[in-house]
Amino acid sequence: MTINEGIDVLINKFGLVEAERFIALLQREPFDYTKWRKNLFKNESIEEISNNARQFVKERYQE
């Protein structure tokens, strides 16, 4: 797989803006992906995370 193919996969999966954000996060120095993920939802309850996920799926995959 080439870099361009990988970027295309990210864009197709997450959309252009989120793919760019993800790439920007990975390019920062220093960047600890594990620490970032650990703190990503630190201030949200399980219910909030679940509701946000449901809303995302509803908006993204409406038919």
C-alpha positions in Angstrom: 0.0 0.0 0.0 1.3 3.5 -0.9 1.0 6.6 1.3 -1.6 7.9 -1.1 -3.7 4.8 -0.8 -3.5 5.0 3.0 -4.6 8.6 2.9 -7.5 7.6 0.6 -8.5 5.0 3.2 -8.5 7.5 6.0 -10.5 10.0 3.9 -13.1 7.4 2.9 -13.4 6.2 6.5 -13.4 9.4 8.4 -14.0 12.2 5.9 -11.5 14.8 4.8 -11.5 17.0 7.9 -11.2 14.2 10.4 -8.5 12.5 8.3 -6.5 15.7 8.2 -6.9 16.1 12.0 -5.7 12.6 12.5 -2.6 13.1 10.3 -1.8 16.4 12.0 -1.9 14.7 15.4 0.5 12.0 14.2 2.9 14.6 12.8 3.2 16.6 15.9 6.4 16.2 17.9 6.5 14.7 20.4 3.3 12.8 20.2 2.2 9.9 22.4 -0.8 8.3 20.7 -1.6 6.1 23.7 -1.7 9.0 26.1 -3.8 11.0 23.7 -6.3 8.2 23.4 -6.4 7.6 27.1 -7.4 11.3 27.7 -9.6 11.6 24.7 -12.9 11.0 26.6 -11.6 11.8 30.1 -14.3 14.4 30.8 -17.2 12.5 29.3 -19.4 9.9 31.0 -20.2 6.5 29.4 -23.6 7.8 28.6 -22.3 10.9 26.8 -19.8 8.8 24.8 -22.6 6.4 23.8 -25.0 9.1 22.9 -22.4 10.9 20.8 -21.5 7.6 19.0 -25.2 6.9 18.3 -25.6 10.5 17.0 -22.5 10.2 14.8 -23.7 6.9 13.3 -27.2 8.3 12.7 -25.8 11.4 10.9 -23.1 9.6 9.0 -25.1 6.6 7.8 -28.6 8.0 7.3 -30.3 6.4 4.3 
